Amino acid sequence: MKKAVFLLYVFLLSINSIGQNNLDELKFLILSSKYSEALDTCNSFISNNPNNPELYYYQALINKLSFRYSEADISIKNALVLDSANINYLAEYGFILLKRDKEREAQKVFEKIIEKNSYHISSGISLSNIYLKQKQYEKAKNILLNLYSNDTTNGYFARNMGLCSIKLKDSKNAIKWLKRAIELDSTDIKAYEYISLVYTSKKEFDLALENLEKANRFDPQNIDLYINIGDINVMRNHNYKAIPAYLKAYELDKGDYVISKNIGICYFKVKKLKKAKYYLDIANSLTVDLQVYKHLGNIHMELNQSDSSIFYYNKALKLLKPDNNLIFEILVDKAESYYALNNFEEAIEVYEKALELDLSGDFWISYKKNKIIIDIAAIYQDKLGDKLKAIEYYEKVIEPEIAINKNYYTYAQQQITKLKEELFFEGKL
C-alpha cells in the first residue's frame, strides 16, 4: 500500500515538475502548427519526465499531425502503458489506427471506449462512421441516438441518424431526423441534400426541389446542388427546367464532361439540336462516352447528316458492354441512317444483326422485332422491287398474345395477300 502511494506521489511530482506554463507553451506550439519545434520541446520534457503519460500523448499528437503515424503509434502506446484507463489516450490510439488504415483494430478500441462511456463524442462519431462504412446502419444509428440523447442540440447527430434511416429504407424517420437537423442548423447543406433524396425516392419532386433550392440560397457555388436540381427535373421529364440548373453547374466547372453531356442531352430532348450538338461536342472533347456518341448520332440523323450519324453510332457500338437491348437500339438507328442514304442493302444487313440479338423485356421483344421485320419487308417491296423476298419477311411477323402488337401482324397478313395477288396477275406465282 505504501509503495502504491509512493508511486502516485512520484507520478504527480513528475507532472508538477513540468509546470503549467511549459505545458501551455507546448500546446501553443501545436496550435500554431510549429510541429518540429513542438516535438523538440516535448522530447525535452519527456527526457526529464519519462513517467508522465500526458507528454507521450502530446508526442503522439504532434507525430500524427506531422503524418508520422508509426511514431505516433509508439508514442500513444507509451502513454497507455503509464495510464491504460485514460479514455482520451485510448481515443487518440483509435484515431492513429485509422490513419494507419487499421480500421478493424480502431473499431475495437472505439467499442471499448463506448462500453466505458457511451457519451464520448469523438469516439462515438468515429465508431458510427465505421459502422456506416460497413453497412451496419442499425448499429451506427444506435451509437448516434445515444450521443444525441446527451446533446439534443447537436445537428450532426440528427443529420447522420437521418442518413442511417435512409440506408435502412425508413423514410418516415429519415425525414423526421433531417428536419430536426435543419431546425438546429438551417445552413446544413448535407441535411437538405439527404432530405431531398428521400423525397425524390417517394416521387415527391416538388418537396425535393424545394429543399435543394433552400440549400442553394446558402451555398450558391455548390455544383452538386445544381446537378441534383437538374437531375430531378430530368426524372420528371422537365428537361427545359433542368437546362438552367445544369448551365449554372457548367459555369462553375466547364471541365466536367458529365455536366456538358447532361446539357446536350436535355437540349436534344427539347429539340434544340444545334445547342445539343454544341454541348455534346464539348463532352466528346473531354471524354469517351457511350451516351455522347449515341446522342451525337441521333442529332446528325435528325439533321439529315446520315454519314455523320453512322460514324457516331459505330463509335457507340465499339464501347458497348454486352447489353443487347441497347445494342439493338443503336443498330436500328444505324440501319435507319443507311436507309436515309438509300443504301438499302446495308440497312437490311444491319437490321438482320439486330434481329439476331437476344433481348429482354417480355412482349416488347416481339413488338420491336416485328417492327424491324416489317421495315425489311417494306424495303424489299418498295425500294428493291423484290415481292417474293418481301413476302418471306412478312411471313416472319409473329402473332403476339397481346393487343398492342396485333396491328403489325394484321398489317403483315394484308401485305402478304396483296403481294401474292400482284404476283399471280404478273404470272410469277
C-alpha positions as CSV (number, residue, x, y, z in Angstrom):
1,M,0.0,0.0,0.0
2,K,2.8,2.4,1.0
3,K,4.6,1.5,-2.3
4,A,1.4,2.4,-4.4
5,V,1.1,5.8,-2.5
6,F,4.8,6.5,-3.2
7,L,4.4,5.8,-6.9
8,L,1.4,8.0,-7.1
9,Y,3.4,10.7,-5.4
10,V,6.3,10.4,-7.8
11,F,3.8,10.5,-10.8
12,L,2.2,13.7,-9.5
13,L,5.5,15.2,-8.8
14,S,6.7,14.5,-12.4
15,I,3.6,16.3,-13.7
16,N,4.1,19.3,-11.4
17,S,7.8,19.4,-12.4
18,I,6.9,20.2,-15.9
19,G,5.0,23.2,-14.9
20,Q,1.7,24.5,-16.3
21,N,3.5,27.3,-18.2
22,N,5.6,24.8,-20.0
23,L,2.5,22.7,-21.0
24,D,0.8,25.9,-22.2
25,E,3.9,26.6,-24.3
26,L,3.8,23.1,-25.8
27,K,0.1,23.4,-26.6
28,F,0.6,26.8,-28.2
29,L,3.3,25.4,-30.5
30,I,0.9,22.6,-31.5
31,L,-1.9,25.1,-32.2
32,S,0.5,27.3,-34.2
33,S,1.3,24.2,-36.4
34,K,5.0,24.6,-35.3
35,Y,5.3,20.8,-35.1
36,S,9.1,20.5,-35.4
37,E,9.6,22.9,-32.6
38,A,6.8,21.4,-30.6
39,L,8.3,17.9,-31.0
40,D,11.7,19.1,-29.8
41,T,10.2,20.7,-26.8
42,C,8.1,17.7,-26.0
43,N,11.0,15.3,-26.3
44,S,13.0,17.6,-24.0
45,F,10.2,17.4,-21.4
46,I,10.0,13.6,-21.7
47,S,13.7,13.2,-21.1
48,N,13.2,15.0,-17.8
49,N,9.8,13.4,-17.0
50,P,9.8,9.9,-18.5
51,N,6.9,8.7,-16.4
52,N,4.4,11.4,-17.5
53,P,1.8,9.8,-19.8
54,E,0.4,13.2,-20.9
55,L,3.7,14.1,-22.5
56,Y,3.6,10.9,-24.6
57,Y,0.1,11.8,-25.5
58,Y,1.2,15.2,-26.9
59,Q,4.2,13.5,-28.6
60,A,1.7,11.1,-30.3
61,L,-0.5,14.1,-31.3
62,I,2.4,16.0,-32.8
63,N,3.6,12.9,-34.7
64,K,0.1,12.3,-36.1
65,L,-0.2,15.9,-37.2
66,S,3.2,15.6,-38.9
67,F,2.0,12.5,-40.7
68,R,4.5,10.3,-38.8
69,Y,1.9,7.7,-38.0
70,S,4.2,4.8,-37.0
71,E,6.0,7.1,-34.5
72,A,2.6,8.4,-33.3
73,D,1.6,4.8,-32.7
74,I,4.7,4.1,-30.5
75,S,4.1,7.4,-28.5
76,I,0.5,6.7,-27.7
77,K,1.2,3.1,-26.6
78,N,3.8,4.6,-24.2
79,A,1.1,6.8,-22.8
80,L,-1.3,3.9,-22.4
81,V,1.4,1.8,-20.6
82,L,1.5,4.5,-18.0
83,D,-2.2,5.2,-17.9
84,S,-4.2,2.4,-19.6
85,A,-7.6,3.7,-18.3
86,N,-7.4,7.1,-19.8
87,I,-10.2,7.4,-22.4
88,N,-8.7,10.3,-24.2
89,Y,-5.5,8.3,-24.8
90,L,-7.5,5.4,-26.0
91,A,-9.4,7.6,-28.4
92,E,-6.2,9.0,-29.8
93,Y,-4.9,5.5,-30.2
94,G,-8.1,4.7,-32.2
95,F,-7.6,7.8,-34.4
96,I,-3.9,6.9,-35.1
97,L,-5.0,3.3,-36.0
98,L,-7.5,4.9,-38.6
99,K,-4.6,6.9,-40.0
100,R,-2.6,3.7,-40.4
101,D,-5.6,2.1,-42.2
102,K,-6.2,-0.3,-39.4
103,E,-9.9,0.1,-39.2
104,R,-10.7,-3.2,-37.5
105,E,-8.3,-2.5,-34.7
106,A,-9.6,1.0,-34.4
107,Q,-13.1,-0.3,-34.2
108,K,-12.3,-2.5,-31.3
109,V,-10.7,0.5,-29.5
110,F,-13.7,2.7,-30.0
111,E,-16.1,-0.1,-29.0
112,K,-14.1,-0.4,-25.7
113,I,-14.4,3.3,-25.1
114,I,-18.1,3.4,-25.8
115,E,-18.6,0.5,-23.4
116,K,-17.0,2.6,-20.7
117,N,-18.6,5.9,-21.7
118,S,-21.4,5.8,-24.2
119,Y,-21.4,9.6,-24.5
120,H,-17.8,10.0,-25.6
121,I,-18.4,12.2,-28.6
122,S,-15.3,11.8,-30.8
123,S,-15.2,8.0,-30.3
124,G,-18.9,7.7,-30.9
125,I,-18.7,9.6,-34.1
126,S,-15.7,7.6,-35.3
127,L,-17.4,4.3,-34.4
128,S,-20.7,5.3,-36.1
129,N,-18.8,6.2,-39.3
130,I,-17.0,2.8,-39.2
131,Y,-20.4,1.1,-38.9
132,L,-21.8,3.2,-41.7
133,K,-18.9,2.2,-43.9
134,Q,-19.5,-1.4,-43.0
135,K,-23.2,-1.0,-43.8
136,Q,-24.1,-1.8,-40.2
137,Y,-26.7,1.0,-40.2
138,E,-28.7,-0.1,-37.1
139,K,-25.5,-0.1,-35.0
140,A,-24.5,3.3,-36.3
141,K,-27.9,4.7,-35.6
142,N,-27.9,3.4,-32.0
143,I,-24.5,5.0,-31.3
144,L,-25.7,8.3,-32.7
145,L,-29.0,8.1,-30.8
146,N,-27.2,7.7,-27.6
147,L,-24.9,10.7,-28.3
148,Y,-28.0,12.8,-29.3
149,S,-29.8,11.9,-26.1
150,N,-26.9,13.6,-24.2
151,D,-26.9,16.6,-26.6
152,T,-30.2,17.2,-28.3
153,T,-28.8,20.5,-29.8
154,N,-26.2,18.7,-32.0
155,G,-27.4,18.8,-35.6
156,Y,-24.6,16.5,-36.8
157,F,-26.1,13.6,-34.8
158,A,-29.6,14.3,-36.1
159,R,-28.4,14.5,-39.7
160,N,-26.4,11.2,-39.5
161,M,-29.4,9.5,-37.9
162,G,-31.3,10.7,-40.9
163,L,-28.7,9.2,-43.2
164,C,-28.9,5.9,-41.3
165,S,-32.6,5.9,-41.7
166,I,-32.2,6.4,-45.4
167,K,-29.9,3.4,-45.6
168,L,-32.5,1.4,-43.6
169,K,-35.2,2.5,-46.1
170,D,-37.1,4.1,-43.2
171,S,-38.2,7.3,-45.0
172,K,-40.5,8.4,-42.2
173,N,-37.7,8.6,-39.6
174,A,-35.3,9.9,-42.2
175,I,-37.5,12.9,-42.8
176,K,-38.0,13.4,-39.0
177,W,-34.3,13.4,-38.2
178,L,-33.3,15.5,-41.2
179,K,-36.0,18.1,-40.4
180,R,-34.6,18.2,-36.9
181,A,-31.0,18.7,-38.3
182,I,-32.2,21.6,-40.4
183,E,-34.1,23.1,-37.5
184,L,-30.9,23.0,-35.5
185,D,-28.8,24.4,-38.4
186,S,-30.6,26.0,-41.3
187,T,-27.3,26.1,-43.2
188,D,-26.7,22.3,-43.1
189,I,-26.3,21.6,-46.8
190,K,-25.9,17.9,-46.4
191,A,-29.2,17.7,-44.5
192,Y,-31.0,19.4,-47.3
193,E,-29.4,17.1,-49.8
194,Y,-30.3,14.0,-47.8
195,I,-34.0,15.0,-47.3
196,S,-34.2,15.8,-51.0
197,L,-33.0,12.3,-51.7
198,V,-35.8,10.9,-49.5
199,Y,-38.5,13.0,-51.2
200,T,-37.1,12.0,-54.6
201,S,-37.4,8.3,-53.7
202,K,-41.0,9.0,-52.7
203,K,-41.6,10.8,-56.0
204,E,-42.4,14.0,-54.1
205,F,-40.4,16.0,-56.5
206,D,-41.7,19.5,-55.5
207,L,-40.5,18.9,-51.9
208,A,-37.2,17.5,-53.1
209,L,-36.6,20.6,-55.3
210,E,-37.8,23.0,-52.6
211,N,-35.1,21.7,-50.2
212,L,-32.4,21.8,-52.8
213,E,-33.3,25.4,-53.6
214,K,-33.1,26.3,-49.9
215,A,-29.7,24.8,-49.8
216,N,-28.7,26.7,-52.9
217,R,-29.5,30.0,-51.3
218,F,-27.0,29.2,-48.6
219,D,-24.3,27.8,-50.9
220,P,-24.8,29.3,-54.4
221,Q,-21.3,28.0,-55.5
222,N,-22.2,24.3,-54.8
223,I,-22.1,22.4,-58.1
224,D,-23.7,19.3,-56.7
225,L,-26.9,21.2,-55.8
226,Y,-27.3,22.5,-59.3
227,I,-26.7,19.0,-60.7
228,N,-29.2,17.5,-58.3
229,I,-31.8,20.1,-59.3
230,G,-31.2,19.3,-62.9
231,D,-31.3,15.5,-62.3
232,I,-34.7,15.7,-60.6
233,N,-36.2,17.8,-63.4
234,V,-34.9,15.2,-65.9
235,M,-36.7,12.5,-63.8
236,R,-39.9,14.5,-64.2
237,N,-39.2,14.9,-67.9
238,H,-39.0,18.6,-67.4
239,N,-35.8,18.9,-69.5
240,Y,-36.4,22.6,-70.2
241,K,-36.2,23.3,-66.4
242,A,-33.2,21.0,-66.0
243,I,-31.1,23.0,-68.5
244,P,-30.8,26.3,-66.5
245,A,-29.6,24.2,-63.4
246,Y,-27.0,22.3,-65.5
247,L,-25.9,25.5,-67.1
248,K,-25.2,27.0,-63.6
249,A,-23.1,23.9,-62.8
250,Y,-21.3,24.3,-66.1
251,E,-20.4,27.9,-65.3
252,L,-18.7,26.6,-62.1
253,D,-16.9,23.7,-63.8
254,K,-16.5,23.7,-67.5
255,G,-14.2,20.7,-67.3
256,D,-16.8,18.2,-66.0
257,Y,-17.9,16.2,-69.1
258,V,-21.0,14.8,-67.3
259,I,-22.4,18.3,-66.9
260,S,-21.9,19.2,-70.6
261,K,-23.3,15.8,-71.6
262,N,-26.4,16.4,-69.5
263,I,-26.9,19.8,-71.0
264,G,-26.6,18.4,-74.5
265,I,-29.0,15.5,-73.9
266,C,-31.6,17.9,-72.4
267,Y,-31.3,20.2,-75.4
268,F,-31.7,17.2,-77.7
269,K,-34.9,16.2,-75.9
270,V,-36.4,19.7,-76.3
271,K,-35.4,19.7,-80.0
272,K,-32.7,22.4,-79.7
273,L,-30.4,20.4,-81.9
274,K,-27.6,23.0,-82.6
275,K,-27.2,23.7,-78.8
276,A,-27.4,20.0,-78.1
277,K,-24.6,19.3,-80.6
278,Y,-22.5,22.2,-79.2
279,Y,-22.5,20.8,-75.6
280,L,-22.2,17.2,-76.7
281,D,-19.2,18.1,-78.8
282,I,-17.6,19.7,-75.7
283,A,-18.3,16.5,-73.7
284,N,-16.8,14.5,-76.6
285,S,-13.7,16.5,-76.5
286,L,-13.3,15.7,-72.7
287,T,-14.0,12.0,-72.6
288,V,-15.1,8.9,-74.5
289,D,-18.7,8.2,-73.6
290,L,-21.4,5.9,-75.0
291,Q,-24.3,8.2,-74.4
292,V,-22.4,11.1,-76.0
293,Y,-21.8,9.1,-79.2
294,K,-25.4,7.8,-79.3
295,H,-26.9,11.3,-78.9
296,L,-24.5,12.8,-81.4
297,G,-25.6,10.0,-83.8
298,N,-29.2,10.9,-83.2
299,I,-28.6,14.6,-83.7
300,H,-26.9,14.1,-87.0
301,M,-29.7,11.8,-88.1
302,E,-32.2,14.5,-87.2
303,L,-30.2,17.0,-89.2
304,N,-30.2,14.6,-92.2
305,Q,-26.5,14.0,-91.9
306,S,-26.6,10.3,-92.2
307,D,-22.9,9.7,-92.8
308,S,-22.0,11.5,-89.6
309,S,-24.7,9.7,-87.7
310,I,-23.3,6.3,-88.8
311,F,-19.9,7.4,-87.7
312,Y,-21.0,8.1,-84.2
313,Y,-23.2,5.0,-84.0
314,N,-20.2,2.9,-84.9
315,K,-18.2,4.6,-82.1
316,A,-21.0,3.8,-79.7
317,L,-21.2,0.2,-80.7
318,K,-17.5,-0.2,-80.1
319,L,-18.0,0.9,-76.5
320,L,-21.0,-1.2,-75.7
321,K,-20.9,-3.8,-73.0
322,P,-23.0,-6.9,-73.6
323,D,-26.3,-5.1,-73.2
324,N,-28.3,-6.5,-76.1
325,N,-31.2,-4.1,-75.7
326,L,-29.0,-1.1,-76.0
327,I,-27.1,-2.6,-78.9
328,F,-30.4,-3.4,-80.6
329,E,-31.5,0.3,-80.3
330,I,-28.2,1.6,-81.8
331,L,-28.3,-1.0,-84.6
332,V,-31.8,0.1,-85.5
333,D,-30.7,3.8,-85.6
334,K,-27.7,2.9,-87.7
335,A,-29.9,0.9,-90.2
336,E,-32.2,3.9,-90.5
337,S,-29.2,6.1,-91.3
338,Y,-28.3,3.8,-94.1
339,Y,-31.9,3.9,-95.3
340,A,-31.8,7.7,-95.4
341,L,-28.7,7.4,-97.7
342,N,-30.6,5.0,-100.0
343,N,-28.1,2.2,-99.0
344,F,-30.9,-0.3,-98.7
345,E,-28.7,-3.5,-98.7
346,E,-26.6,-2.1,-95.9
347,A,-29.7,-1.1,-94.0
348,I,-31.1,-4.7,-94.3
349,E,-27.7,-6.2,-93.2
350,V,-27.7,-4.1,-90.0
351,Y,-31.4,-4.8,-89.3
352,E,-30.6,-8.5,-89.6
353,K,-27.8,-8.1,-87.0
354,A,-30.4,-6.5,-84.7
355,L,-32.8,-9.4,-85.2
356,E,-30.1,-11.9,-84.1
357,L,-29.8,-10.4,-80.7
358,D,-31.5,-12.0,-77.6
359,L,-33.5,-9.3,-75.9
360,S,-35.2,-8.9,-72.5
361,G,-38.5,-7.2,-71.9
362,D,-41.4,-9.6,-72.2
363,F,-43.9,-8.7,-75.0
364,W,-41.7,-5.7,-76.2
365,I,-39.3,-8.2,-77.7
366,S,-41.8,-9.4,-80.3
367,Y,-43.1,-5.8,-80.7
368,K,-39.6,-4.5,-81.6
369,K,-38.6,-7.4,-83.8
370,N,-41.9,-7.4,-85.7
371,K,-41.4,-3.7,-86.5
372,I,-37.9,-4.4,-87.9
373,I,-39.1,-7.4,-89.9
374,I,-41.8,-5.2,-91.5
375,D,-39.2,-2.5,-92.2
376,I,-37.1,-5.0,-94.0
377,A,-40.1,-6.4,-96.0
378,A,-41.0,-2.8,-96.9
379,I,-37.5,-2.2,-98.3
380,Y,-37.7,-5.3,-100.5
381,Q,-41.3,-4.4,-101.5
382,D,-41.0,-0.6,-102.2
383,K,-37.2,0.0,-102.8
384,L,-35.8,-3.2,-104.2
385,G,-38.9,-4.4,-106.1
386,D,-38.5,-8.0,-104.7
387,K,-42.0,-9.0,-103.8
388,L,-41.1,-12.6,-103.1
389,K,-38.5,-11.6,-100.6
390,A,-41.0,-9.1,-99.1
391,I,-43.5,-11.9,-98.6
392,E,-40.8,-14.1,-97.0
393,Y,-40.2,-11.4,-94.3
394,Y,-43.9,-10.5,-93.8
395,E,-44.4,-14.2,-93.1
396,K,-41.9,-13.9,-90.2
397,V,-44.1,-11.5,-88.4
398,I,-45.4,-13.4,-85.4
399,E,-48.9,-13.1,-84.0
400,P,-48.5,-11.8,-80.4
401,E,-50.6,-12.6,-77.4
402,I,-51.4,-9.0,-76.5
403,A,-53.3,-6.3,-78.3
404,I,-50.5,-3.8,-78.5
405,N,-48.7,-5.8,-81.0
406,K,-51.5,-7.2,-83.2
407,N,-51.5,-4.3,-85.7
408,Y,-48.2,-5.4,-87.0
409,Y,-49.4,-9.0,-87.6
410,T,-52.6,-7.8,-89.2
411,Y,-50.7,-5.4,-91.5
412,A,-48.2,-8.2,-92.4
413,Q,-51.1,-10.6,-93.4
414,Q,-52.7,-7.9,-95.5
415,Q,-49.4,-7.2,-97.3
416,I,-48.9,-10.9,-98.0
417,T,-52.4,-11.2,-99.5
418,K,-51.8,-8.1,-101.6
419,L,-48.4,-9.1,-102.9
420,K,-49.5,-12.7,-103.7
421,E,-52.4,-11.3,-105.8
422,E,-50.0,-8.9,-107.6
423,L,-47.6,-11.8,-108.3
424,F,-50.4,-14.0,-109.5
425,F,-51.6,-11.4,-112.1
426,E,-47.9,-10.9,-113.1
427,G,-47.7,-14.7,-113.7
428,K,-45.0,-15.1,-111.1
429,L,-46.9,-17.3,-108.8
